[in-house]
Amino acid sequence: MKIGIISDSHDAHQNVLKAVEVFNEQNVDYILHAGDMVSPFTAKAFAEVKGAKFIAVFGNCDGEKLFLKSTIEDFGGEIYEDSYTGQIGSKRIFMTHRPGELESIAASGKYDLVIYGHTHKQDIRKVGDTLIINPGESTDWLTGKSDVVVLDTDNMSVEVISLK
């Protein structure tokens, strides 16, 4: 199973459209957005990823939360206030925007995958058996890079794909 992972899109609509294209090409089954989409029109673009379930968490810059939530729910997606915990296939997942308790959550061993955003800096590493992924920003405002990640849960392999 493939999961497309994105964060910090901040209404960079052209980059979001590129991410949608990448996720369609990669035939992802899920898209996990680790926050800071900002507005509903950005969220709506993810409805164009064929056959993928969209799950997101709010970030600190997400405005119009009610409209953002209703837009996502209109195309069958989900968005959570602070964090998402769930299971995709056999993988236990924790996703949040801010990295506050990240290290202790990863070290707990409760999750196979921990996803976060906020820093705009890519972070892909393991803590014990837990894979941590911050895909970095999908804008290029702070780092000059614009990336998404595609995770294959069958072997937990990670592919970083540039949107530039």
Contact map, one row per residue, 1 for C-alpha under 8 A:
11100000000000000000000000011000000000000000000000000000000000000000000000000000000000001000000000000000000000000000000000000000000000000000000000000001110000000000
11110000000000000000000001111100000000000000000000000000000000000000000000000000000000000000000000000000000000000000000000000000000000000000000000000111100000000000
11111000000000000000000000011111000000000000000000000000000000000000000000000000000000000000000000000000000000000000000000000000000000000000000000000111100000000000
01111100000000000000001000011111000000000000000000000000000000000000000000000000000000000000000000000000000000000000000000000000000000000000000000011110000000000000
00111110000000000000000000000011110000000000000000000000000000000000000000000000000000000000000000000000000000000000000000000000000000100000000000011110000000000000
00011111100000000000000000000011110000000000000000000000000000000000000000000000000000000000000000000000000000000000000000000000000000111100000000111000000000000000
00001111100000000000000000000000111110000000000000000000000000000000000000000000000000000000000000000000000000000001110100000000000001111100000000010000000000000000
00000111110000000000000000000000011110000000000000000000000000000000000000000000000000000000000000000000000000000000110100000000000000011110000000000000000000000000
00000111111110110000000000000000001111000000000000000000000000000000000000000000000000000000000000000000000000000000000000000000000000001110000000000000000000000000
00000001111100000000000000000000000111100000000000000000000010000000000000000000000000000000000000000000000000000000000000000000000000000010000000000000000000000000
00000000111110010000000000000000000011100100000000000000000000000000000000000000000000000000000000000000000000000000000000000000000000000000000000000000000000000000
00000000111111110000000000000000000000000100000000000000000000000000000000000000000000000000000000000000000000000000000000000000000000000110000000000000000000000000
00000000101111111000000000000000000000000100000000000000000000000000000000000000000000000000000000000000000000000000000000000000000000000000000000000000000000000000
00000000000111111100000000000000000000000000000000000000000000000000000000000000000000000000000000000000000000000000000000000000000000000000000000000000000000000000
00000000100111111110000000000000000000000000000000000000000000000000000000000000000000000000000000000000000000000000000000000000000000000110000001000000000000000011
00000000101111111111000000000000000000000100100000000000000000000000000000000000000000000000000000000000000000000000000000000000000000000100000000000000000000000000
00000000000011111111100000000000000000000000100000000000000000000000000000000000000000000000000000000000000000000000000000000000000000000000000000000000000000000000
00000000000001111111110000000000000000000000000000000000000000000000000000000000000000000000000000000000000000000000000000000000000000000000000000000000000000000010
00000000000000111111111000000000000000000000000000000000000000000000000000000000000000000000000000000000000000000000000000000000000000000000000000010000000000000010
00000000000000011111111100000000000000000000110110000000000000000000000000000000000000000000000000000000000000000000000000000000000000000000000000000000000000000000
00000000000000001111111110000000000000000000000010000000000000000000000000000000000000000000000000000000000000000000000000000000000000000000000000000000000000000000
00000000000000000111111111000000000000000000000000000000000000000000000000000000000000000000000000000000000000000000000000000000000000000000000000000000000000000000
00010000000000000011111111110010000000000000000010000000000000000000000000000000000000000000000000000000000000000000000000000000000000000000000000000100000000000000
00000000000000000001111111110000000000000000000011000000000000000000000000000000000000000000000000000000000000000000000000000000000000000000000000000000000000000000
00000000000000000000111111100000000000000000000000000000000000000000000000000000000000000000000000000000000000000000000000000000000000000000000000000000000000000000
01000000000000000000011111110000000000000000000000000000000000000000000000000000000000000000000000000000000000000000000000000000000000000000000000000100000000000000
01000000000000000000001111111000000000000000000001000000000000000000000000000000000000000000000000000000000000000000000000000000000000000000000000000000000000000000
11110000000000000000001101111110000000000000000000110000000000000000000000000000000000000000000000000000000000000000000000000000000000000000000000000100000000000000
11110000000000000000000000111110000000000000000000111000000000000000000000000000000000000000000000000000000000000000000000000000000000000000000000000000000000000000
01110000000000000000000000011111000000000000000000011110000000000000000000000000000000000000000000000000000000000000000000000000000000000000000000000000000000000000
00111100000000000000001000011111100000000000000000011110000000000000000000000000000000000000000000000000000000000000000000000000000000000000000000000000000000000000
00111100000000000000000000000111110000000000000000000111000000000000000000000000000000000000000000000000000000000000000000000000000000000000000000000000000000000000
00001110000000000000000000000011111000000000000000000111100000000000000000000000000000000000000000000000000000000000000000000000000000000000000000000000000000000000
00001111000000000000000000000001111100000000000000000001111000000000000000000000000000000000001110000000000000000011100000000000000000000000000000000000000000000000
00000011100000000000000000000000111110000000000000000001111101000000000000000000000000000000000110000000000000000000110000000000000000000000000000000000000000000000
00000011110000000000000000000000011111000000000000000000011111000000000000000000000000000000000010000000000000000000010000000000000000000000000000000000000000000000
00000011111000000000000000000000001111110110000000000000011011000000000000000000000000000000000000000000000000000000000000000000000000000000000000000000000000000000
00000000111000000000000000000000000111110100000000000000000011110000000000000000000000000000000000000000000000000000000000000000000000000000000000000000000000000000
00000000011000000000000000000000000011111110000000000000000001110001000000000000000000000000000000000000000000000000000000000000000000000000000000000000000000000000
00000000000000000000000000000000000011111111000000000000000000010011001100000000000000000000000000000000000000000000000000000000000000000000000000000000000000000000
00000000000000000000000000000000000000111111100000000000000000000000000000000000000000000000000000000000000000000000000000000000000000000000000000000000000000000000
00000000001110010000000000000000000011111111110000000000000000000000000000000000000000000000000000000000000000000000000000000000000000000000000000000000000000000000
00000000000000000000000000000000000010111111111000000000000000000001001100000000000000000000000000000000000000000000000000000000000000000000000000000000000000000000
00000000000000000000000000000000000000011111111100000000000000000000001100100000000000000000000000000000000000000000000000000000000000000000000000000000000000000000
00000000000000011001000000000000000000001111111100000000000000000000000000000000000000000000000000000000000000000000000000000000000000000000000000000000000000000000
00000000000000000001000000000000000000000111111110000100000000000000000000000000000000000000000000000000000000000000000000000000000000000000000000000000000000000000
00000000000000000000000000000000000000000011111111000100000000000000000000100000000000000000000000000000000000000000000000000000000000000000000000000000000000000000
00000000000000000001000000000000000000000001111111000000000000000000000000000000000000000000000000000000000000000000000000000000000000000000000000000000000000000000
00000000000000000001101100000000000000000000011111110000000000000000000000000000000000000000000000000000000000000000000000000000000000000000000000000000000000000000
00000000000000000000000100100000000000000000001111110000000000000000000000000000000000000000000000000000000000000000000000000000000000000000000000000000000000000000
00000000000000000000000000011000000000000000000011111000000000000000000000000000000000000000000000000000000000000000000000000000000000000000000000000000000000000000
00000000000000000000000000011110000000000000000011111100000000000000000000000000000000000000000000000000000000000000000000000000000000000000000000000000000000000000
00000000000000000000000000001110000000000000000000111110000000000000000000011000000000000000000000000000000000000000000000000000000000000000000000000000000000000000
00000000000000000000000000000111100000000000011000011111000000000000000000011100000000000000000000000000000000000000000000000000000000000000000000000000000000000000
00000000000000000000000000000111100000000000000000001111100000000000000000001110000000000000000000000000000000000000000000000000000000000000000000000000000000000000
00000000000000000000000000000001111000000000000000000111110000000000000000000111000100000000000000000000000000000000000000000000000000000000000000000000000000000000
00000000000000000000000000000000111000000000000000000011111000000000000000000011111100000000001110000000000000000000000000000000000000000000000000000000000000000000
00000000000000000000000000000000011110000000000000000001111101000000000000000011110000000000000010000000000000000000000000000000000000000000000000000000000000000000
00000000000000000000000000000000011110000000000000000000111111000000000000000000010000000000000011000000000000000000010000000000000000000000000000000000000000000000
00000000000000000000000000000000001100000000000000000000011111000000000000000000000000000000000010000000000000000000000000000000000000000000000000000000000000000000
00000000010000000000000000000000000111000000000000000000001111100000000000000000000000000000000000000000000000000000000000000000000000000000000000000000000000000000
00000000000000000000000000000000001111100000000000000000011111111000000000000000000000000000000000000000000000000000000000000000000000000000000000000000000000000000
00000000000000000000000000000000000001100000000000000000000011111001000000000000000000000000000000000000000000000000000000000000000000000000000000000000000000000000
00000000000000000000000000000000000001110000000000000000000001111111000000000000000000000000000000000000000000000000000000000000000000000000000000000000000000000000
00000000000000000000000000000000000000000000000000000000000001111111100000000000000000000000000000000000000000000000000000000000000000000000000000000000000000000000
00000000000000000000000000000000000000000000000000000000000000011111110000000000000000000000000000000000000000000000000000000000000000000000000000000000000000000000
00000000000000000000000000000000000000010000000000000000000000011111111000000000000000000000000000000000000000000000000000000000000000000000000000000000000000000000
00000000000000000000000000000000000000110010000000000000000000111111111100000000000000000000000000000000000000000000000000000000000000000000000000000000000000000000
00000000000000000000000000000000000000000000000000000000000000001111111110000110000000000000000000000000000000000000000000000000000000000000000000000000000000000000
00000000000000000000000000000000000000000000000000000000000000000111111111000000000000000000000000000000000000000000000000000000000000000000000000000000000000000000
00000000000000000000000000000000000000010011000000000000000000000011111111100000000000000000000000000000000000000000000000000000000000000000000000000000000000000000
00000000000000000000000000000000000000010011000000000000000000000001111111111110000000000000000000000000000000000000000000000000000000000000000000000000000000000000
00000000000000000000000000000000000000000000000000000000000000000000111111111110000000000000000000000000000000000000000000000000000000000000000000000000000000000000
00000000000000000000000000000000000000000000000000000000000000000000011111111000000000000000000000000000000000000000000000000000000000000000000000000000000000000000
00000000000000000000000000000000000000000001001000000000000000000000001111111000000000000000000000000000000000000000000000000000000000000000000000000000000000000000
00000000000000000000000000000000000000000000000000001100000000000000000111111100000000000000000000000000000000000000000000000000000000000000000000000000000000000000
00000000000000000000000000000000000000000000000000001110000000000000000111111110000000000000000000000000000000000000000000000000000000000000000000000000000000000000
00000000000000000000000000000000000000000000000000000111000000000000100110011111000000000000000000000000000000000000000000000000000000000000000000000000000000000000
00000000000000000000000000000000000000000000000000000011110000000000100110001111100000000000000000000000000000000000000000000000000000000000000000000000000000000000
00000000000000000000000000000000000000000000000000000001110000000000000000000111111100000000000000000000000000000000000000000000000000000000000000000000000000000000
00000000000000000000000000000000000000000000000000000000110000000000000000000011111000000000000000000000000000000000000000000000000000000000000000000000000000000000
00000000000000000000000000000000000000000000000000000000111000000000000000000001111100000000000110000000000000000000000000000000000000000000000000000000000000000000
00000000000000000000000000000000000000000000000000000000100000000000000000000001111110000000011110000000000000000000000000000000000000000000000000000000000000000000
00000000000000000000000000000000000000000000000000000001100000000000000000000001011111000000111100000000000000000000000000000000000000000000000000000000000000000000
00000000000000000000000000000000000000000000000000000000000000000000000000000000001111100001111000000000000000000000000000000000000000000000000000000000000000000000
00000000000000000000000000000000000000000000000000000000000000000000000000000000000111110001110000000000000000000000000000000000000000000000000000000000000000000000
00000000000000000000000000000000000000000000000000000000000000000000000000000000000011111111100000000000000000000000000000000000000000000000000000000000000000000000
00000000000000000000000000000000000000000000000000000000000000000000000000000000000001111111100000000000000000000000000000000000000000000000000000000000000000000000
10000000000000000000000000000000000000000000000000000000000000000000000000000000000000111110000000000000000000000000000000000000000000000000000000000000000000000000
00000000000000000000000000000000000000000000000000000000000000000000000000000000000000111111000000000000000000000000000000000000000000000000000000000000000000000000
00000000000000000000000000000000000000000000000000000000000000000000000000000000000000111111100000000000000000111000000000000000000000000000000000000000100000000000
00000000000000000000000000000000000000000000000000000000000000000000000000000000000011110111110000000000000001111000000000000000000000000000000000000000000000000000
00000000000000000000000000000000000000000000000000000000000000000000000000000000000111110011111000000000000000111110000000000000000000000000000000000000000000000000
00000000000000000000000000000000000000000000000000000000000000000000000000000000001111000001111100000000000000101110000000000000000000000000000000000000000000000000
00000000000000000000000000000000010000000000000000000000100000000000000000000000001110000000111110000000000000000111000000000000000000000000000000000000000000000000
00000000000000000000000000000000011000000000000000000000100000000000000000000000011100000000011111100000000000000011100000000000000000000000000000000000000000000000
00000000000000000000000000000000011100000000000000000000111100000000000000000000011000000000001111100000000000000001110000000000000000000000000000000000000000000000
00000000000000000000000000000000000000000000000000000000001000000000000000000000000000000000000111110000000000000001111000000000000000000000000000000000000000000000
00000000000000000000000000000000000000000000000000000000000000000000000000000000000000000000000111111100000000000001110000000000000000000000000000000000000000000000
00000000000000000000000000000000000000000000000000000000000000000000000000000000000000000000000001111100000000000000000000000000000000000000000000000000000000000000
00000000000000000000000000000000000000000000000000000000000000000000000000000000000000000000000000111111100000000000000000000000000000000000000000000000000000000000
00000000000000000000000000000000000000000000000000000000000000000000000000000000000000000000000000111111110000000100000000000000000000000000000000000000000000000000
00000000000000000000000000000000000000000000000000000000000000000000000000000000000000000000000000001111111000000000000000000000000000000000000000000000000000000000
00000000000000000000000000000000000000000000000000000000000000000000000000000000000000000000000000001111111100000000000000000000000000000000000000000000000000000000
00000000000000000000000000000000000000000000000000000000000000000000000000000000000000000000000000001111111111100100000000000000000000000000000000000000000000000000
00000000000000000000000000000000000000000000000000000000000000000000000000000000000000000000000000000111111111100100000000000010011100000000000000000000000000000000
00000000000000000000000000000000000000000000000000000000000000000000000000000000000000000000000000000011111110000000000000000011010000000000000000000000000000000000
00000000000000000000000000000000000000000000000000000000000000000000000000000000000000000000000000000001111111100000000000000000000000000000000000000000000000000000
00000000000000000000000000000000000000000000000000000000000000000000000000000000000000000000000000000000111111110000000000000001110000000000000000000000000000000000
00000000000000000000000000000000000000000000000000000000000000000000000000000000000000000001000000000000110111110000000000000000000000000000000000000000000000000000
00000000000000000000000000000000000000000000000000000000000000000000000000000000000000000011110000000000110111111100000000000000010000000000000000000000000000000000
00000000000000000000000000000000000000000000000000000000000000000000000000000000000000000011100000000000000011111100000000000000111000000000000000000000000000000000
00000000000000000000000000000000000000000000000000000000000000000000000000000000000000000011110000000000000000111110000000000000011110000000000000000000000000000000
00000000000000000000000000000000000000000000000000000000000000000000000000000000000000000000111000000100110000111111000000000000011110000000000000000000000000000000
00000000000000000000000000000000010000000000000000000000000000000000000000000000000000000000111100000000000000001111100000000000000111000000000000000000000000000000
00000010000000000000000000000000010000000000000000000000000000000000000000000000000000000000001111100000000000000111110000000000000111000000000000000000000000000000
00000011000000000000000000000000011000000000000000000000000000000000000000000000000000000000000111100000000000000011111110000000000001111000000000000000000000000000
00000011000000000000000000000000001100000000000000000000001000000000000000000000000000000000000011100000000000000001111100000000000000000000000000000000000000000000
00000000000000000000000000000000000000000000000000000000000000000000000000000000000000000000000001000000000000000000111110000000000000010000000000000000000000000000
00000011000000000000000000000000000000000000000000000000000000000000000000000000000000000000000000000000000000000000111111000000000000011000011000000000000000000000
00000000000000000000000000000000000000000000000000000000000000000000000000000000000000000000000000000000000000000000101111100000000001111000001000000000000000000000
00000000000000000000000000000000000000000000000000000000000000000000000000000000000000000000000000000000000000000000000111110000000011111000000000000000000000000000
00000000000000000000000000000000000000000000000000000000000000000000000000000000000000000000000000000000000000000000000011111000000111110000000000000000000000000000
00000000000000000000000000000000000000000000000000000000000000000000000000000000000000000000000000000000000000000000000001111100001111100000000000000000000000000000
00000000000000000000000000000000000000000000000000000000000000000000000000000000000000000000000000000000000000000000000000111110001110000000000000000000000000000000
00000000000000000000000000000000000000000000000000000000000000000000000000000000000000000000000000000000000000000000000000011111111100000000000000000000000000000000
00000000000000000000000000000000000000000000000000000000000000000000000000000000000000000000000000000000011000000000000000001111111100000000000000000000000000000000
00000000000000000000000000000000000000000000000000000000000000000000000000000000000000000000000000000000001010000000000000000111110000000000000000000000000000000000
00000000000000000000000000000000000000000000000000000000000000000000000000000000000000000000000000000000000010010000000000000111111000000000000000000000000000000000
00000000000000000000000000000000000000000000000000000000000000000000000000000000000000000000000000000000011010111100000000000111111100000000000000000000000000000000
00000000000000000000000000000000000000000000000000000000000000000000000000000000000000000000000000000000010000011100000000011110111110000000000000000000000000000000
00000000000000000000000000000000000000000000000000000000000000000000000000000000000000000000000000000000010000001111000000111110011111000000000000000000000000000000
00000000000000000000000000000000000000000000000000000000000000000000000000000000000000000000000000000000000000001111000001111000001111100000000000000000000000000000
00000010000000000000000000000000000000000000000000000000000000000000000000000000000000000000000000000000000000000011100011110000000111110000000000000000000000000000
00001110000000000000000000000000000000000000000000000000000000000000000000000000000000000000000000000000000000000000100011110000000011111100000000111000000000010000
00000111000000000000000000000000000000000000000000000000000000000000000000000000000000000000000000000000000000000000101111100000000001111100000001110000000000000000
00000111100000000000000000000000000000000000000000000000000000000000000000000000000000000000000000000000000000000000100111000000000000111111001011110000000000000000
00000111100100110000000000000000000000000000000000000000000000000000000000000000000000000000000000000000000000000000000000000000000000111111000011110000000000000010
00000001110100100000000000000000000000000000000000000000000000000000000000000000000000000000000000000000000000000000000000000000000000001111100011100000000000000000
00000000000000000000000000000000000000000000000000000000000000000000000000000000000000000000000000000000000000000000000000000000000000001111111111000000000000000000
00000000000000000000000000000000000000000000000000000000000000000000000000000000000000000000000000000000000000000000000000000000000000000011111110000000000000000000
00000000000000000000000000000000000000000000000000000000000000000000000000000000000000000000000000000000000000000000000100000000000000000001111110000000000000000000
00000000000000000000000000000000000000000000000000000000000000000000000000000000000000000000000000000000000000000000000110000000000000001001111110000000000000000000
00000000000000000000000000000000000000000000000000000000000000000000000000000000000000000000000000000000000000000000000000000000000000000001111111000000000000000000
00000000000000000000000000000000000000000000000000000000000000000000000000000000000000000000000000000000000000000000000000000000000000001111111111100000000000000101
00000000000000100000000000000000000000000000000000000000000000000000000000000000000000000000000000000000000000000000000000000000000000011111000111110000000000000111
00000100000000000000000000000000000000000000000000000000000000000000000000000000000000000000000000000000000000000000000000000000000000111110000011111000000000011111
00011110000000000010000000000000000000000000000000000000000000000000000000000000000000000000000000000000000000000000000000000000000000111100000001111100000000011110
00011100000000000000000000000000000000000000000000000000000000000000000000000000000000000000000000000000000000000000000000000000000000100000000000111110000001111000
01111000000000000000001001010000000000000000000000000000000000000000000000000000000000000000000000000000000000000000000000000000000000000000000000011111000001111000
01111000000000000000000000000000000000000000000000000000000000000000000000000000000000000000000000000000000000000000000000000000000000000000000000001111100111100000
11100000000000000000000000000000000000000000000000000000000000000000000000000000000000000000000000000000000000000000000000000000000000000000000000000111111111000000
11100000000000000000000000000000000000000000000000000000000000000000000000000000000000000010000000000000000000000000000000000000000000000000000000000011111110000000
10000000000000000000000000000000000000000000000000000000000000000000000000000000000000000000000000000000000000000000000000000000000000000000000000000001111110000000
00000000000000000000000000000000000000000000000000000000000000000000000000000000000000000000000000000000000000000000000000000000000000000000000000000001111110000000
00000000000000000000000000000000000000000000000000000000000000000000000000000000000000000000000000000000000000000000000000000000000000000000000000000011111111000000
00000000000000000000000000000000000000000000000000000000000000000000000000000000000000000000000000000000000000000000000000000000000000000000000000000011111111100000
00000000000000000000000000000000000000000000000000000000000000000000000000000000000000000000000000000000000000000000000000000000000000000000000000001111000111110000
00000000000000000000000000000000000000000000000000000000000000000000000000000000000000000000000000000000000000000000000000000000000000000000000000001110000011111000
00000000000000000000000000000000000000000000000000000000000000000000000000000000000000000000000000000000000000000000000000000000000000100000000000111100000001111100
00000000000000000000000000000000000000000000000000000000000000000000000000000000000000000000000000000000000000000000000000000000000000000000000000111100000000111110
00000000000000000000000000000000000000000000000000000000000000000000000000000000000000000000000000000000000000000000000000000000000000000000000011110000000000011111
00000000000000100110000000000000000000000000000000000000000000000000000000000000000000000000000000000000000000000000000000000000000000000100000001110000000000001111
00000000000000100000000000000000000000000000000000000000000000000000000000000000000000000000000000000000000000000000000000000000000000000000000011100000000000000111
